[in-house]
Structures are given as C-alpha cells and as structure tokens.
Amino acid sequence: MWEHGSLGLNETSVVRCADALGVISARTLRLNTKHFAETYIEGREFHVALLERTWGVELLPIAEIRFDGLEVHASKIYGYDGKWTPDSAAYIGTSRHFGLEDSEPEMANRLMQLALACWMLFGFSGYARVDFRVDANGTPFIIDVNPNPYLAPDSEDAAAAAEAGLSYKDLVASIVESSLKFSQQYSLRYASQQRIA
C-alpha cells in the first residue's frame, strides 16, 4: 500500500499467496488506496536511521523492533496499531531496543552498508530510514526505504538520535541545516546556468 503510517497494515495482512489478490481488492475498496503484495519474511526487524551532517551522512544506532509481547500465533509485523494505538495489544506487545552494534557487529555492519547504499542510490538528503527484516539464516531483506519518516519527539528517528547523544532539537537543526545547504547549492547551480544561457 502507498498510504503513509502503515494504515491498514495489521496481523490480518499476512495471508497465503492464493488469497492475496482478494485481500488487496477488498482493502483497495475499503480504504480507497492502492496496495501491493510482498513476501512476508519471518524473522527479526531492524530500522536504520540516517542523518545528513555537515561532514557527511551519519548512521544512527540501529533499532530492533521486538514482538516479544505478542501472542505466539500473532504475525510479527510492525503495523498501524503497533505504531499508533497505545491501548492495543500490538502496541503493548511491541518494543524498541538498541545495542546491535555491540551484540552482533557483523550483522550491524551489513545493515549499515545496505542502508548507506540506499541513501546513495536514491540520492537522499536531510534524513531517511531503511527498514529490514532478517530471516533465520541471517539474510537481510529491505522492506521499506523511507525518505521522509515520521519525526515527532517520540518517533523512531528521534529515539535513534537520542541513543547517539543528539537531542531532538539537535536532530531537527541538523535536518534544517542540510536543507539550507541543499537550497544554496541549487540556487548557485541555477544562477550559473542562467549566466551560461
């Protein structure tokens, strides 16, 4: 689906391949949004936030989204309720943890390399986040490349920044500073092209 904030994404979103078309059609009619299907990766979930600084791109501490509080049979996905509905079982049963860089440095390094490759591939600036699932064999799968992630004080990017020692104010200031830098570079390029023309 293309809707921001995981609208409509919940444990019922994990279906057998044969049922996917029917589910997509029903949700498209109900929510009036476009949807798509992708393979469900059973495993762990990680989020890598990236922040543009004056000296380059900083990879913030990796957050692992854990589903330890969910019922055993529940699909382990970070859906709408897990993010936005504080009194729901999904929200209560989902938690964020840091420390992968120390506990599993090889996996952390692989996720950071892939996140940085996404930053370069898509030509991002300011800030972004890349979300992963890692299967039982340790293979990472990119499930979301977000060029404009939610940025409230309680957001994942703000939590990752705090883990890196940056205040929320510093996080926002860094994004604004990089935006101004990009704007200045664009203005100089435009002025140069006008002189040539």
C-alpha angles and dihedrals in degrees: 000000000000098000116117121241097032093279108187094010112126142126090292088062090078105085140153114276091245090059097045098093093052092048092049092050093049093048092046090056095042098045099027091227135114119259139189136189128236134175114276110236111210107213145061126337126221134180123204116196119201125200127191112227131181089263098044141284119335120204107215122215112293117252120212115206108215127198098194094129096055123099114269095249095046118110109251101233131133098232138161098289092045089057105033114018110075096187095050126105089237093055094044093045095049124078140174122232134182131199105082091127089064101034099041109013096169093055091043091052092050092050092048092050091052093046091051090048089055090050091054096041094053095038094236125182135183101019142333142165133223119202124205142188116206117202128217091273092057094253113147121221122193107229101170137016106193118190093181111030123183109280110192119133090262095048126119093250091051090050091050090048091050089050087055091051097258120132120224088252090054091049094053092042090054092052092048091047092052090047091053090048091052091047092051092049091050092049092050091048092048093048090049092052091050092054091051092049 
